[in-house]
Amino acid sequence: MNNLSPKSCLQCGKPLVGRADKKYCDAYCRNSYNNQHKAEDEHFIQLVNAGIRRNRRILKDLSPEGKATVRKEVLDQMGYDFRYFSSIFKTGDSRLYYLVYDYAFSPVFEKGVEKALIVQRQDYMDRLSLEIWKKP
């Protein structure tokens, strides 16, 4: 093996110029290579986190004043994915709020129409409201 032959970028194969321990020609190739070689579970985590962030953006956009009621179909049209949320809060009257970081929604039915009551997170929502280890 000839030590004088130029090394090539692990991602695109271009010859490398510069430091002897250089592996990639630029930041784009380094990021592409690392993203392709992450474990399968890391890709799943990225997908879920992207879904949660998208849901948060949608709730924020629909609730500029901090509280709003919208039809479920609006959330559907905007790409809201109901599988992804960061926590759950249960009120004293058993209403569930699905929190997405600092916004939350609660499913409501008004005259047979599915709607979502969107609110900004309140401090009292930080306390544990579900007794998940409670025996039946």
C-alpha positions in Angstrom: 0.0 0.0 0.0 1.4 3.4 -1.0 1.1 5.9 1.8 1.5 8.7 -0.8 -1.7 8.0 -2.6 -4.5 10.5 -1.8 -7.2 9.3 0.6 -10.8 9.7 -0.6 -13.9 11.0 1.1 -15.9 8.2 2.8 -19.1 9.6 1.4 -18.5 10.8 -2.2 -15.1 9.3 -3.0 -13.5 12.7 -3.9 -9.7 13.0 -3.1 -9.1 14.6 0.3 -6.8 17.6 0.7 -5.6 18.8 4.0 -5.1 17.1 7.3 -3.8 13.5 7.3 -6.7 12.2 9.4 -9.4 13.9 7.3 -12.2 11.5 6.3 -14.7 13.7 4.5 -14.3 16.5 1.9 -16.9 18.8 3.6 -19.6 19.1 6.3 -22.3 17.9 3.9 -20.5 14.6 3.2 -19.7 14.1 6.9 -23.4 14.6 7.9 -24.7 12.5 5.0 -22.3 9.6 5.9 -23.2 9.8 9.6 -26.9 9.9 8.9 -26.7 6.9 6.6 -24.8 4.9 9.2 -26.9 5.6 12.3 -28.6 2.6 13.9 -32.1 1.8 12.8 -33.6 2.9 16.1 -31.9 6.3 15.7 -33.8 6.8 12.5 -37.1 6.0 14.3 -36.3 8.5 17.0 -35.6 11.2 14.4 -38.9 10.4 12.8 -40.9 10.6 16.0 -39.1 13.8 17.1 -39.9 15.4 13.7 -43.5 14.4 14.1 -43.7 16.0 17.5 -42.1 19.2 16.3 -44.5 19.4 13.3 -47.5 18.9 15.7 -46.2 21.6 18.0 -45.8 24.0 15.0 -49.4 23.3 13.9 -50.9 23.8 17.3 -48.9 27.1 17.7 -50.0 28.3 14.3 -53.7 27.6 15.1 -53.6 29.1 18.5 -51.8 32.5 18.2 -53.7 33.9 21.3 -52.9 30.8 23.4 -56.3 29.2 23.1 -58.5 28.2 20.2 -61.0 25.6 19.1 -60.7 24.1 15.6 -62.3 21.3 13.7 -60.3 18.0 13.7 -60.4 18.1 9.9 -58.2 21.3 10.0 -55.6 19.5 12.0 -55.8 16.6 9.5 -55.4 18.9 6.5 -52.3 20.5 8.1 -50.7 17.1 8.6 -51.2 16.7 12.4 -50.2 13.2 13.5 -52.2 12.2 16.6 -49.8 9.5 17.4 -47.1 11.9 18.5 -47.2 14.0 21.7 -44.9 14.6 24.6 -47.1 14.0 27.6 -50.7 13.7 28.8 -52.5 15.8 31.4 -55.9 14.7 33.0 -58.1 17.3 34.6 -60.2 16.8 37.7 -63.2 16.2 35.5 -61.3 13.5 33.5 -60.7 15.6 30.4 -57.5 14.6 28.7 -55.0 17.0 27.2 -52.3 15.8 24.9 -49.3 18.0 25.3 -46.8 18.7 22.6 -44.1 20.5 24.6 -45.7 23.8 25.4 -49.0 23.4 23.6 -51.8 21.0 24.2 -55.1 19.9 22.7 -58.2 18.1 24.1 -60.6 16.3 21.8 -64.1 17.8 22.1 -67.4 17.1 20.4 -69.8 19.9 19.6 -73.1 19.0 18.0 -71.6 15.8 16.6 -68.5 17.6 15.1 -65.0 16.5 16.2 -63.0 19.4 17.3 -59.8 20.1 19.2 -59.5 22.6 22.1 -56.0 24.0 21.8 -54.3 25.7 24.8 -50.9 26.8 25.7 -49.3 24.8 28.5 -50.0 26.0 32.0 -47.8 25.5 35.0 -50.4 23.3 36.7 -50.1 20.8 33.8 -46.6 19.9 35.0 -47.9 17.9 37.9 -48.5 14.2 37.4 -52.2 13.8 36.8 -52.5 10.2 35.7 -52.0 7.5 38.3 -50.5 5.0 36.0 -49.5 2.6 38.8 -52.8 2.7 40.6 -54.3 -0.7 41.2 -57.8 -1.1 39.8 
